[in-house]
Amino acid sequence: MTVQLQRSATVAGPVRRVRRSKHRPIWEEQPTIAGYVGKTVALTLIVLAVLYPLYTIVLTSISTQATINAAGGLVTVPGEITFAAYRQILSGGIVTRATLVSIGITAVGTLLSTTVSVLCAYGLSRPNSFAHRPILFLLLATMFFGAGMIPTYLLVSHLGLIDSYWALILPTAVSAFNVLIVRNFFMGIDQAITDAARIDGAGEWRVLGQIVLPMSKAVTAVVALFYGVGYWNAFFNAMLYINDNSKWPLQLVLRSYVLQGVTLPGSGVGQVDVASGAVTGLPVKMAVVVMAIVPVLIVYPFVQRHFTKGVIFGAIKG
Amino acid sequence: MSKQVADAAPARPAGTAQRGTADGGPGGRRRRPVTGTAHRRTSASVPVRKVSMWAQIKRDRSLLLMTVPVIVLLAVFAYVPMAGNIIAWQDYSPYVGIVDSPFVAWDNFERVFTNPLFLNAVKNTLLITAFQLVFFFPIPIALALLLNSVITPAIRTTIQSIVYLPHFFSWVIVVTVFQQIFGGASQLHRILAGHGVHFDLMTDPDTFLILITSQAVWKDAGWGIIIFLAALSTVDPALYEAAVVDGASRRRRTWHVTLPALRPVIILLLILRLGDALTVGFEQLILQRGAVGPGAAEVIDTYVYYQGVIAGDWSFAAAAGLVKGVVSMLLVLGANKLAHVFGEAGVYQRA
């Protein structure tokens, strides 16, 4: 392969108008100029469509009111920079509390979900182990038939979990899909390795903890990210189960005060100055949006490179 | 639970029981069999290779124990509610409780199917599914082909990381972003209004389909390419090379090599989408139902929510939800069957 590539570079390189990429296979013709330009423009637009909204939101959240007024809304060209909005929402108040609630739920939920999923996946990964088929069926059936919102709501309220943080964790704690991703990965691990450990006297817990898990960091990270993002982003279960707004997670605060424009007492979020249009409080609103995005942005780069391995392994084989 | 079972099992089949020495107390081993079924195992007619059930349980007790947390969570939060659907046949009142609420046979289902608001919700749901099948579904495929033609690895992975990103934002954020850019307080709106066009994408029921589809595209089209890229990476480059030797142009190579490689994945995703035909972005819709109005934005899930949790007509809402759940299940199973008929792998196969 490498030999081929090098040859293509030396043979075709200097003569062509567009320098031949060393990554292009030798048999592939050069793209036409029009095709090349079209592709570049299309990809640039796609990337901008994703990045521009994020850019303008972050910029608006750190702009002064004067800059925002001059721009007439979201800021595209950087002007005066201030972190007043962040100082305001982080100085204790409903946004600060909601952020802490969200962090807590995400941490506890992700830990719980990932742990039980990995355990279950390993428990079901040995071929011919006792009862693994009925248990697998139990798991798979939940993917095909959901119980529905109403009975689930009634159950949660019967269990007395209304206004409890557990209501945001337990009902969605297990995703059959994630368990299957991990299980498929475990089943792809060479049996000879685990069998050797068993012959050396390791029990299943030890095999899982010392042999299998260290080999499965990628898939565990991806599944943990899926669970974590799920908990962090969920707002509807909080809307259902949490009536006390001092217990609201960040997404629900975002919905009420930023999206619906309900005035938030004492924190400046959603305060609308009628005379100058609905821009007063805009940096504060955008700061709340940024708060809701930042944790995802922090974790994302670390897990992102494992996506294909982790996800596809589960998805295609499952 | 399985711990108890394992303790109760006798330690007689020595060969199999030896394996799990690391756990299980020695006290449990010596205990006499307490259940009657344990005796059946000892009969001489059992073939030598066959391991009795109790021995299997004992051998696999650690594995079984590991599955217990998930089984308990699913039992409580998936299977108990499934049974709770019984209220669909009741005149349920939370003050009376499930046990004492009177049964009313199929009355609730009759009410569901004759209710114009429910039928409107079904219509909206199917409309959204159909619209997105045409205007959303092909986009990740096209995007994957486009990205697959980028040959410099560094550029490709960078673009990939960027387009995957919005998938991890919540619907609240996506809707907020759209509201800020296209909504009534945005610059765009002001510019349009300055030219005499009074149009608000965020609240106009007529363009609601376009709005939610573009939101879905922004959030998930990028993520959707991951599975197609993986399928494309498995294509043997020799196929392309052979096609070139045979004089196939770029376009013909796409048609005869690339797309056939994607076919199983496309069919798989179509099946999944069909199974989800009645589920159309619940969080996305409930966020915007207020702004756009139930005429266009009411789908089955939001209808169930408003009838049940808001209006308190629990049995009626449960019946509507159950209808949706059952039809969805039939759709997945049917679509999978269809895939098998056409010789594709589908979602699951009979072992």
HADDOCK unambig.tbl for C-alpha pairs under 7 A between the chains (distance, minus, plus):
assign (segid A and resid 23 and name CA) (segid B and resid 151 and name CA) 5.95 0.50 0.50
assign (segid A and resid 23 and name CA) (segid B and resid 152 and name CA) 6.15 0.50 0.50
assign (segid A and resid 24 and name CA) (segid B and resid 151 and name CA) 6.35 0.50 0.50
assign (segid A and resid 27 and name CA) (segid B and resid 241 and name CA) 6.05 0.50 0.50
assign (segid A and resid 27 and name CA) (segid B and resid 244 and name CA) 6.78 0.50 0.50
assign (segid A and resid 47 and name CA) (segid B and resid 159 and name CA) 6.88 0.50 0.50
assign (segid A and resid 47 and name CA) (segid B and resid 162 and name CA) 6.71 0.50 0.50
assign (segid A and resid 47 and name CA) (segid B and resid 163 and name CA) 6.77 0.50 0.50
assign (segid A and resid 50 and name CA) (segid B and resid 163 and name CA) 6.69 0.50 0.50
assign (segid A and resid 53 and name CA) (segid B and resid 177 and name CA) 6.77 0.50 0.50
assign (segid A and resid 72 and name CA) (segid B and resid 187 and name CA) 6.33 0.50 0.50
assign (segid A and resid 73 and name CA) (segid B and resid 186 and name CA) 6.14 0.50 0.50
assign (segid A and resid 73 and name CA) (segid B and resid 187 and name CA) 6.04 0.50 0.50
assign (segid A and resid 116 and name CA) (segid B and resid 69 and name CA) 6.02 0.50 0.50
assign (segid A and resid 116 and name CA) (segid B and resid 70 and name CA) 5.98 0.50 0.50
assign (segid A and resid 117 and name CA) (segid B and resid 70 and name CA) 6.95 0.50 0.50
assign (segid A and resid 119 and name CA) (segid B and resid 66 and name CA) 5.02 0.50 0.50
assign (segid A and resid 119 and name CA) (segid B and resid 67 and name CA) 6.33 0.50 0.50
assign (segid A and resid 120 and name CA) (segid B and resid 66 and name CA) 5.40 0.50 0.50
assign (segid A and resid 120 and name CA) (segid B and resid 67 and name CA) 4.17 0.50 0.50
assign (segid A and resid 120 and name CA) (segid B and resid 70 and name CA) 6.38 0.50 0.50
assign (segid A and resid 123 and name CA) (segid B and resid 63 and name CA) 4.16 0.50 0.50
assign (segid A and resid 123 and name CA) (segid B and resid 64 and name CA) 6.05 0.50 0.50
assign (segid A and resid 123 and name CA) (segid B and resid 66 and name CA) 5.41 0.50 0.50
assign (segid A and resid 123 and name CA) (segid B and resid 67 and name CA) 5.65 0.50 0.50
assign (segid A and resid 129 and name CA) (segid B and resid 60 and name CA) 6.29 0.50 0.50
assign (segid A and resid 130 and name CA) (segid B and resid 56 and name CA) 5.83 0.50 0.50
assign (segid A and resid 130 and name CA) (segid B and resid 57 and name CA) 6.09 0.50 0.50
assign (segid A and resid 130 and name CA) (segid B and resid 60 and name CA) 6.30 0.50 0.50
assign (segid A and resid 142 and name CA) (segid B and resid 78 and name CA) 6.94 0.50 0.50
assign (segid A and resid 144 and name CA) (segid B and resid 329 and name CA) 5.56 0.50 0.50
assign (segid A and resid 145 and name CA) (segid B and resid 325 and name CA) 6.09 0.50 0.50
assign (segid A and resid 145 and name CA) (segid B and resid 329 and name CA) 5.81 0.50 0.50
assign (segid A and resid 146 and name CA) (segid B and resid 325 and name CA) 6.29 0.50 0.50
assign (segid A and resid 147 and name CA) (segid B and resid 78 and name CA) 6.13 0.50 0.50
assign (segid A and resid 147 and name CA) (segid B and resid 81 and name CA) 5.51 0.50 0.50
assign (segid A and resid 147 and name CA) (segid B and resid 82 and name CA) 4.42 0.50 0.50
assign (segid A and resid 148 and name CA) (segid B and resid 321 and name CA) 5.81 0.50 0.50
assign (segid A and resid 148 and name CA) (segid B and resid 322 and name CA) 6.77 0.50 0.50
assign (segid A and resid 150 and name CA) (segid B and resid 308 and name CA) 6.55 0.50 0.50
assign (segid A and resid 150 and name CA) (segid B and resid 314 and name CA) 6.95 0.50 0.50
assign (segid A and resid 150 and name CA) (segid B and resid 317 and name CA) 6.85 0.50 0.50
assign (segid A and resid 150 and name CA) (segid B and resid 318 and name CA) 5.57 0.50 0.50
assign (segid A and resid 151 and name CA) (segid B and resid 81 and name CA) 4.88 0.50 0.50
assign (segid A and resid 151 and name CA) (segid B and resid 84 and name CA) 5.28 0.50 0.50
assign (segid A and resid 151 and name CA) (segid B and resid 85 and name CA) 5.93 0.50 0.50
assign (segid A and resid 151 and name CA) (segid B and resid 318 and name CA) 6.91 0.50 0.50
assign (segid A and resid 152 and name CA) (segid B and resid 81 and name CA) 5.18 0.50 0.50
assign (segid A and resid 155 and name CA) (segid B and resid 81 and name CA) 6.56 0.50 0.50
assign (segid A and resid 171 and name CA) (segid B and resid 77 and name CA) 5.36 0.50 0.50
assign (segid A and resid 174 and name CA) (segid B and resid 70 and name CA) 6.72 0.50 0.50
assign (segid A and resid 202 and name CA) (segid B and resid 22 and name CA) 6.58 0.50 0.50
assign (segid A and resid 203 and name CA) (segid B and resid 20 and name CA) 5.55 0.50 0.50
assign (segid A and resid 203 and name CA) (segid B and resid 21 and name CA) 6.81 0.50 0.50
assign (segid A and resid 203 and name CA) (segid B and resid 22 and name CA) 5.02 0.50 0.50
assign (segid A and resid 203 and name CA) (segid B and resid 23 and name CA) 6.92 0.50 0.50
assign (segid A and resid 204 and name CA) (segid B and resid 62 and name CA) 6.24 0.50 0.50
assign (segid A and resid 204 and name CA) (segid B and resid 63 and name CA) 6.98 0.50 0.50
assign (segid A and resid 229 and name CA) (segid B and resid 168 and name CA) 6.46 0.50 0.50
assign (segid A and resid 233 and name CA) (segid B and resid 169 and name CA) 6.91 0.50 0.50
assign (segid A and resid 233 and name CA) (segid B and resid 170 and name CA) 4.73 0.50 0.50
assign (segid A and resid 236 and name CA) (segid B and resid 283 and name CA) 6.63 0.50 0.50
assign (segid A and resid 251 and name CA) (segid B and resid 172 and name CA) 6.63 0.50 0.50
assign (segid A and resid 255 and name CA) (segid B and resid 172 and name CA) 6.01 0.50 0.50
assign (segid A and resid 259 and name CA) (segid B and resid 176 and name CA) 5.82 0.50 0.50
assign (segid A and resid 278 and name CA) (segid B and resid 185 and name CA) 6.26 0.50 0.50
assign (segid A and resid 289 and name CA) (segid B and resid 173 and name CA) 6.58 0.50 0.50
assign (segid A and resid 293 and name CA) (segid B and resid 169 and name CA) 6.74 0.50 0.50
assign (segid A and resid 296 and name CA) (segid B and resid 168 and name CA) 6.92 0.50 0.50
assign (segid A and resid 308 and name CA) (segid B and resid 226 and name CA) 6.86 0.50 0.50
assign (segid A and resid 308 and name CA) (segid B and resid 230 and name CA) 6.93 0.50 0.50
assign (segid A and resid 312 and name CA) (segid B and resid 227 and name CA) 6.38 0.50 0.50
assign (segid A and resid 312 and name CA) (segid B and resid 230 and name CA) 6.86 0.50 0.50
